[in-house]
Amino acid sequence: MTENNRGIIVNGGALTADSLAVGENAQVINGAPGSPAELVGHLARIEAAIEAHRSSLLDPDDLKAAILAASSEARRGKPNSSRIVEVLKEIAVAASSVSPVVELVKSALSLLHRQ
């Protein structure tokens, strides 16, 4: 075993978890993987990043309106995932020079592809 390990070590047996967060600033969002609650959480973080990087974005108001529309869609009983993916891709292109926003969008897209 190495000293200063910052990961997870499992010897024998199995690791079973509904949620698992590892590392500095790791977060667990309640809900099953790919659940609407998890998606809404991702979209809220994108909205916050848009607001935080407002001065670096060409049309922050348009991006905020787009992410709010995607959030509204995600909260519907049967959300249209295709529409949410389309909006996220548009945001990624429009915010391509702002890596924190792009990384959050990639994470949300990854979540949608797991569903």
N, C-alpha and C positions, 0 to 999 in steps of 0.2 A: 504494500500500500504506500502511496506517495504522500509526503507531507504537504500541507497546504492545499489539499484537494478541495475544489469548489464545485464539484459535480455530485452525482449520485452514484453510490456504489451499492450494488445488490449482489450478495453472495448466496447462491442457491435460492430456491423458491422462485417466487414470481412477484412482480410489482404490478398491482392492479389499482387503478385510480380513475375516478370520474373526471378529476381535474388535477393537474400537476403543474406547478410553477417552479422554475429553477433559475437561479442567478440573480444578479443585482437588478433591482427594480422589476422583477418578474411579477406578473399579475395573473389572477385567476378570475375569470368571469363566470358567474353562475349560469348554468345551462349546459346542455349536452353539446359536444363538438358540432359546430355548424348550425347551432340552434339560432332562432331569430333573436334571442336575447344576446347571444355572443356577437352576432352581426350588428345589432344596434349599438353595442358597446364599441365595436370597431369604427362604425360610422361617426359616433360621437367624438372619438379621438381624432378622426380626420377633420371634422369640423373645428375642433380646438386647434389643430395644427394650421389650418387655413387662417384662422384668426390670429394665431401667434406669428405667422409669417406673412401677414397681410401686405406689408410694405414691399415684399419681394415678388408679389404676384401681380400679373397684369390686370386681371379682372376678379379681385377677391369677392366682390358681391355676387357675381355670377356663379363662382365656385361654391360659395356658401349656399346660394339658392339651390344649386344642383345637389349638394350633399344633404340638404334638408329634404328635398324631394325623394332622394334615395332612402333616407331614414323613415320618411312617412310610408313609403312603399314597403320597407322591411317590417313595419309594424302591422301591416294588413294581415288578415287571417291567412290568405294564400298569396304571399308576395310574388311578384314577377321577377324572378332572379335574373332573367335576361336583361330587363330594363336596368336593374341595379348594376349589373356588370357593365353595361353600356355607359352609364353615368360615371362609374369609377374609372373606366378607360379614358373618358373625356377629361376627367379631372387630372389623371396622370399625365396626359399630354399637355394640358394647360399649365400644370405646375411642374413641368419636367426639370426646371432649374432649381427646384426646392426639394432637396432629397428627403427631408423628414416627412413631407406630405406624400411623396412618391412611395416611400417605404411603407407607410401606413396603408396606402391604397393597395400595394402588392399583397400585404398581409390580409386585407379584406377580400381581395380576389382569390387568394389561396383558400380562404375559409369557404367561399362560395363554391369553389371547385371540389371541395370535399363532400358537399351535400349530394 
